[in-house]
Amino acid sequence: MRRDLIVPGEMDEIAALPGGGDPRVVREQFTPLLMRMEQEQSPILPSLLKLKGLMTEEDFNKYINTLQNIRRNDTTVMLVTDDALAKTYIEGKFLKQVEDAFGVQFVRVVCLN
């Protein structure tokens, strides 16, 4: 059988984890979005803090602080999540708050999964 046709199994995935044999694989602990933006001294930090004020603490932590990334240009802000339910919830309930906080005309929410 050709080697490139073999689908990796669970044991291959386990072997790729840290301590499992492959030193090239590194595991990172997730850091909340707001903390990352503060550490990077990102120019979008004031807008992110404004958005935090427009939402409840619980909603902000559940739907915004768990984002993988956030990018802004003159007219659009793009929110990147790995949770389809969060994408749906943001699009359904928080588009106006995001537009107001970032001063943009368009909000795009992208789900990685």
C-alpha positions in Angstrom: 0.0 0.0 0.0 1.2 3.5 -0.8 2.4 5.4 2.3 0.6 8.6 1.2 -2.8 6.8 1.3 -2.6 5.7 4.9 -4.8 7.8 7.2 -3.2 8.6 10.5 -4.8 6.8 13.4 -5.4 7.8 17.0 -2.0 6.5 18.1 -0.3 8.7 15.5 -2.1 11.8 16.9 -1.1 10.8 20.5 2.6 10.4 19.3 2.5 13.9 18.0 1.5 15.5 21.3 4.2 17.0 23.6 6.0 14.2 25.4 4.7 11.8 22.8 7.8 11.7 20.7 7.7 14.7 18.3 9.6 17.7 19.6 8.2 19.9 16.8 4.7 19.9 18.3 4.1 22.5 20.9 0.9 23.0 22.9 -0.1 26.5 23.8 -2.6 27.5 26.5 -5.4 29.7 25.1 -5.2 33.4 26.2 -8.4 35.5 26.2 -8.6 38.0 23.3 -8.6 41.1 25.6 -5.5 39.9 27.4 -3.7 39.3 24.1 -4.7 42.8 22.8 -3.5 44.4 26.0 -0.1 42.5 25.9 0.4 43.5 22.2 -0.8 47.1 22.9 -3.0 46.7 19.9 -4.5 49.8 18.2 -8.0 48.1 18.4 -7.8 47.9 22.2 -9.9 51.1 22.8 -12.6 49.7 20.5 -12.5 46.4 22.2 -13.0 48.0 25.6 -15.9 50.1 24.2 -17.5 46.9 23.0 -17.0 45.4 26.4 -19.0 48.3 27.8 -21.8 47.8 25.3 -22.3 44.1 26.3 -22.9 42.2 29.5 -19.7 40.9 31.1 -21.0 37.3 30.6 -21.7 37.8 26.9 -18.4 39.5 26.3 -16.4 36.7 28.0 -18.4 34.0 26.2 -18.5 35.4 22.7 -15.8 38.0 22.2 -13.1 37.1 24.6 -12.9 33.6 23.2 -12.3 34.8 19.6 -9.2 33.5 17.9 -8.5 36.8 16.2 -9.9 40.2 15.3 -8.9 42.5 12.4 -10.1 45.9 11.4 -9.7 48.1 8.3 -11.4 51.4 7.5 -14.9 50.0 6.8 -14.9 46.4 8.1 -14.1 44.4 11.2 -13.5 40.7 11.0 -14.0 38.4 14.0 -12.5 34.9 13.8 -14.0 32.2 16.0 -13.7 28.4 16.1 -17.2 28.0 17.4 -20.1 28.0 15.0 -22.7 28.7 17.7 -20.7 31.8 18.8 -20.6 32.9 15.2 -24.4 32.6 14.9 -25.0 34.3 18.3 -22.7 37.3 17.4 -24.4 37.7 14.0 -27.8 37.5 15.5 -27.4 39.7 18.6 -24.3 41.8 18.6 -23.6 43.2 15.1 -24.9 46.7 16.0 -22.7 46.8 19.1 -19.6 45.7 17.2 -20.3 48.3 14.4 -20.7 51.0 17.0 -17.7 50.1 19.1 -15.3 49.8 16.1 -16.9 52.6 14.0 -17.3 50.4 10.9 -20.0 49.8 8.3 -19.6 46.0 8.0 -18.9 43.1 10.4 -17.8 39.8 9.2 -17.7 36.8 11.5 -15.7 33.8 10.2 -15.8 30.3 11.8 -12.7 28.2 11.4 -14.6 24.9 11.8 
